């Protein structure tokens, strides 16, 4: 089985993070916009294509924040559902360049049911959503890594490598 590469976008506007609303075995949850790289496509092209397909926005890349290696046998909450998955995610801070509002794009993710803007405070405050809440933010990067960056991004050296 091959290793899959993907790009993710951190898009912040008015102290809120743009996320996809998705459904899975645990119910509804949120993930960052982005997805898998196609053969012959640069990781930057992947990011811009996926963001447009999922949330109808054009973006420019500001910086690479995280490189996340996910091995399902080691890292998944549901390893029996994805035993062979091995993926490297590149997560970029992005700025919106289009004038339209975020909405579900013409080619959304298979399990995507909407888009949402989550106040940054909800991500960083575990009293609002417990750290292990599987119906909040899932996927790469982990909520704890994202929360640390939001709380202290001026002092965090990027990119940060995350195993798991």
C-alpha contacts under 8 A as a table, 3 or more apart, distances in Angstrom:
res1	aa1	res2	aa2	distance
1	X	84	X	7.10
2	X	86	X	7.52
3	X	85	X	7.63
3	X	86	X	5.22
3	X	87	X	5.49
3	X	88	X	7.34
4	X	36	X	6.98
4	X	37	X	7.59
4	X	85	X	7.99
4	X	86	X	6.38
4	X	87	X	4.62
4	X	88	X	6.32
5	X	36	X	5.87
5	X	37	X	5.68
5	X	87	X	5.64
5	X	88	X	4.84
5	X	89	X	5.90
5	X	90	X	7.81
6	X	34	X	7.16
6	X	35	X	5.09
6	X	36	X	4.13
6	X	37	X	5.21
6	X	43	X	7.35
6	X	46	X	7.51
6	X	47	X	7.99
6	X	87	X	7.33
6	X	88	X	6.27
6	X	89	X	4.75
6	X	90	X	6.24
7	X	34	X	5.40
7	X	35	X	5.58
7	X	36	X	6.59
7	X	37	X	7.13
7	X	43	X	6.35
7	X	44	X	7.68
7	X	46	X	6.38
7	X	47	X	5.15
7	X	89	X	5.50
7	X	90	X	4.77
7	X	91	X	5.77
7	X	92	X	7.51
8	X	32	X	6.04
8	X	33	X	5.68
8	X	34	X	4.26
8	X	35	X	6.53
8	X	47	X	6.39
8	X	89	X	6.79
8	X	90	X	6.07
8	X	91	X	4.46
8	X	92	X	6.21
8	X	140	X	7.85
9	X	32	X	6.07
9	X	33	X	5.54
9	X	34	X	6.09
9	X	47	X	7.00
9	X	51	X	7.36
9	X	91	X	5.67
9	X	92	X	5.13
9	X	93	X	5.98
9	X	94	X	6.17
10	X	17	X	7.01
10	X	18	X	7.25
10	X	32	X	6.71
10	X	33	X	7.74
10	X	91	X	6.99
10	X	92	X	6.00
10	X	93	X	4.74
10	X	94	X	5.92
11	X	17	X	5.78
11	X	18	X	5.57
11	X	93	X	6.33
11	X	94	X	5.35
11	X	95	X	6.34
11	X	96	X	7.38
12	X	15	X	6.26
12	X	16	X	5.38
12	X	17	X	4.63
12	X	18	X	6.38
12	X	94	X	7.89
12	X	95	X	7.64
13	X	16	X	5.32
13	X	17	X	6.66
13	X	18	X	7.83
15	X	119	X	6.03
15	X	120	X	5.79
16	X	117	X	5.54
16	X	118	X	5.12
16	X	119	X	4.20
16	X	120	X	5.21
17	X	117	X	5.30
17	X	118	X	5.13
17	X	119	X	6.34
17	X	120	X	6.28
18	X	32	X	7.10
18	X	33	X	7.67
18	X	115	X	7.21
18	X	116	X	5.87
18	X	117	X	4.59
18	X	118	X	6.52
19	X	30	X	5.92
19	X	31	X	5.52
19	X	32	X	4.83
19	X	33	X	6.03
19	X	115	X	5.77
19	X	116	X	5.42
19	X	117	X	6.26
19	X	118	X	7.32
20	X	30	X	5.46
20	X	31	X	5.32
20	X	32	X	6.03
20	X	33	X	5.96
20	X	54	X	7.80
20	X	55	X	7.91
20	X	112	X	6.52
20	X	113	X	7.65
20	X	114	X	5.99
20	X	115	X	4.48
20	X	116	X	6.31
21	X	28	X	6.77
21	X	29	X	5.86
21	X	30	X	4.81
21	X	31	X	6.85
21	X	112	X	5.75
21	X	113	X	5.48
21	X	114	X	4.87
21	X	115	X	5.28
21	X	116	X	6.66
22	X	28	X	5.50
22	X	29	X	5.43
22	X	30	X	5.91
22	X	31	X	7.30
22	X	111	X	5.32
22	X	112	X	4.34
22	X	113	X	5.43
22	X	114	X	7.12
23	X	26	X	7.54
23	X	27	X	5.29
23	X	28	X	4.31
23	X	29	X	6.21
23	X	111	X	5.55
23	X	112	X	6.70
23	X	113	X	7.08
24	X	27	X	5.19
24	X	28	X	6.37
24	X	29	X	7.64
24	X	111	X	7.26
26	X	29	X	7.94
26	X	134	X	6.75
26	X	135	X	6.82
27	X	135	X	6.65
28	X	135	X	5.79
28	X	136	X	7.96
29	X	134	X	6.97
29	X	135	X	4.43
29	X	136	X	5.00
29	X	137	X	6.12
29	X	138	X	6.82
30	X	135	X	7.35
30	X	136	X	5.71
30	X	137	X	4.72
30	X	138	X	6.07
31	X	137	X	5.80
31	X	138	X	5.63
31	X	139	X	6.09
31	X	140	X	7.80
32	X	139	X	7.85
32	X	140	X	7.74
33	X	50	X	7.09
33	X	51	X	5.74
33	X	54	X	6.70
33	X	55	X	7.43
34	X	46	X	7.88
34	X	47	X	5.93
34	X	50	X	4.97
34	X	51	X	5.68
34	X	54	X	7.59
35	X	46	X	7.38
35	X	47	X	7.28
35	X	50	X	5.88
36	X	46	X	7.10
37	X	41	X	6.57
37	X	42	X	7.57
37	X	43	X	6.46
37	X	46	X	5.37
38	X	41	X	5.50
38	X	46	X	7.19
41	X	45	X	6.08
41	X	46	X	6.38
42	X	45	X	5.09
42	X	46	X	6.21
43	X	46	X	4.91
43	X	47	X	6.26
43	X	90	X	7.93
44	X	47	X	5.14
44	X	48	X	6.37
44	X	61	X	7.67
45	X	48	X	5.27
45	X	49	X	6.05
46	X	49	X	5.24
46	X	50	X	5.98
47	X	50	X	5.26
47	X	51	X	6.07
48	X	51	X	5.31
48	X	52	X	6.21
48	X	58	X	6.75
48	X	59	X	6.42
48	X	60	X	7.68
49	X	52	X	5.27
49	X	53	X	6.09
50	X	53	X	5.01
50	X	54	X	6.02
51	X	54	X	5.30
51	X	55	X	5.69
51	X	56	X	6.76
51	X	57	X	6.28
51	X	58	X	7.15
51	X	59	X	7.70
52	X	55	X	5.54
52	X	56	X	4.33
52	X	57	X	4.91
52	X	58	X	5.91
52	X	105	X	6.59
53	X	56	X	5.95
53	X	104	X	7.97
53	X	105	X	4.93
53	X	106	X	5.87
53	X	107	X	4.79
53	X	108	X	5.82
54	X	103	X	7.85
54	X	104	X	5.65
54	X	105	X	4.55
54	X	106	X	7.15
54	X	107	X	6.10
54	X	108	X	4.45
54	X	109	X	6.56
55	X	102	X	5.26
55	X	103	X	4.97
55	X	104	X	4.84
55	X	105	X	4.84
55	X	108	X	7.67
55	X	115	X	6.97
56	X	100	X	7.97
56	X	101	X	7.87
56	X	102	X	5.91
56	X	103	X	5.94
56	X	104	X	6.51
56	X	105	X	4.70
56	X	106	X	7.57
57	X	96	X	6.84
57	X	97	X	7.63
57	X	98	X	6.02
57	X	100	X	7.02
57	X	101	X	7.43
57	X	102	X	6.09
58	X	96	X	6.03
58	X	97	X	5.49
58	X	98	X	5.16
59	X	94	X	6.05
59	X	95	X	5.40
59	X	96	X	4.42
59	X	97	X	5.05
59	X	98	X	7.06
60	X	94	X	5.56
60	X	95	X	5.37
60	X	96	X	6.54
60	X	97	X	6.55
61	X	64	X	7.94
61	X	92	X	6.49
61	X	93	X	6.22
61	X	94	X	4.57
61	X	95	X	6.53
62	X	92	X	7.09
62	X	93	X	5.43
62	X	94	X	5.22
62	X	95	X	6.67
63	X	92	X	5.60
63	X	93	X	5.38
63	X	94	X	7.30
64	X	90	X	7.18
64	X	91	X	6.10
64	X	92	X	4.39
64	X	93	X	6.35
64	X	158	X	6.84
64	X	159	X	5.63
65	X	90	X	7.74
65	X	91	X	5.63
65	X	92	X	5.29
65	X	93	X	6.37
65	X	158	X	5.20
65	X	159	X	4.50
65	X	160	X	6.26
66	X	89	X	7.82
66	X	90	X	5.91
66	X	91	X	5.02
66	X	92	X	7.05
66	X	141	X	7.10
66	X	158	X	6.87
66	X	159	X	4.93
66	X	160	X	4.71
66	X	161	X	5.86
66	X	162	X	7.11
67	X	88	X	6.91
67	X	89	X	5.69
67	X	90	X	4.76
67	X	91	X	6.38
67	X	159	X	6.74
67	X	160	X	6.17
67	X	161	X	4.83
67	X	162	X	6.10
68	X	88	X	5.59
68	X	89	X	5.02
68	X	90	X	6.56
68	X	91	X	7.92
68	X	140	X	6.38
68	X	141	X	6.35
68	X	161	X	5.92
68	X	162	X	4.58
68	X	163	X	5.97
68	X	164	X	6.83
69	X	86	X	7.50
69	X	87	X	5.90
69	X	88	X	4.58
69	X	89	X	6.49
69	X	161	X	7.95
69	X	162	X	6.24
69	X	163	X	5.07
69	X	164	X	5.81
70	X	74	X	7.87
70	X	75	X	6.24
70	X	76	X	7.96
70	X	85	X	7.72
70	X	86	X	5.67
70	X	87	X	5.15
70	X	88	X	6.28
70	X	89	X	7.90
70	X	140	X	7.98
70	X	163	X	6.67
70	X	164	X	5.02
71	X	74	X	5.44
71	X	75	X	5.66
71	X	76	X	7.36
71	X	84	X	7.93
71	X	85	X	6.06
71	X	86	X	4.53
71	X	87	X	6.59
71	X	164	X	6.85
72	X	75	X	5.01
72	X	76	X	4.66
72	X	78	X	7.98
72	X	79	X	5.50
72	X	82	X	6.25
72	X	83	X	5.71
72	X	84	X	6.67
72	X	85	X	5.34
72	X	86	X	6.36
73	X	76	X	6.45
73	X	79	X	5.48
73	X	83	X	5.67
73	X	84	X	7.38
73	X	85	X	7.89
74	X	79	X	7.87
74	X	164	X	7.31
75	X	79	X	7.70
75	X	164	X	5.15
76	X	79	X	5.03
76	X	82	X	7.93
78	X	81	X	5.66
78	X	82	X	7.06
79	X	82	X	5.32
79	X	83	X	5.23
80	X	83	X	5.51
82	X	85	X	5.68
89	X	140	X	6.71
89	X	141	X	8.00
91	X	140	X	7.86
91	X	141	X	7.38
102	X	115	X	7.36
103	X	114	X	7.37
103	X	115	X	6.18
104	X	108	X	6.43
104	X	114	X	5.77
104	X	115	X	6.22
105	X	108	X	5.55
108	X	112	X	6.13
109	X	112	X	4.94
118	X	122	X	6.82
118	X	123	X	7.64
119	X	122	X	5.51
119	X	123	X	7.17
120	X	123	X	5.27
120	X	124	X	6.49
120	X	150	X	7.32
121	X	124	X	5.21
121	X	125	X	5.81
122	X	125	X	5.45
122	X	126	X	7.62
122	X	128	X	6.08
122	X	129	X	6.98
123	X	126	X	7.37
123	X	129	X	7.64
123	X	143	X	7.17
123	X	146	X	7.95
123	X	147	X	5.92
124	X	147	X	4.85
124	X	148	X	7.53
124	X	150	X	7.40
124	X	151	X	7.02
125	X	128	X	5.72
125	X	129	X	6.97
126	X	129	X	4.97
126	X	130	X	4.76
126	X	131	X	5.64
127	X	130	X	6.01
129	X	133	X	6.35
129	X	136	X	7.26
130	X	133	X	5.32
131	X	143	X	7.71
131	X	144	X	7.49
133	X	136	X	5.63
133	X	137	X	7.79
134	X	137	X	7.11
134	X	138	X	6.76
135	X	138	X	7.78
137	X	142	X	7.65
137	X	143	X	5.96
138	X	142	X	6.49
138	X	143	X	6.82
139	X	142	X	5.86
139	X	143	X	8.00
141	X	145	X	6.32
141	X	146	X	6.30
141	X	162	X	7.65
142	X	145	X	5.37
142	X	146	X	6.24
143	X	146	X	5.03
143	X	147	X	5.87
144	X	147	X	5.01
144	X	148	X	6.15
145	X	148	X	5.16
145	X	149	X	6.30
146	X	149	X	5.17
146	X	150	X	6.17
147	X	150	X	5.10
147	X	151	X	6.11
148	X	151	X	5.20
148	X	152	X	6.05
148	X	153	X	7.54
149	X	152	X	5.25
149	X	153	X	4.62
149	X	156	X	6.60
150	X	153	X	5.59
152	X	155	X	5.68
152	X	156	X	6.38
153	X	156	X	5.06
157	X	160	X	6.93
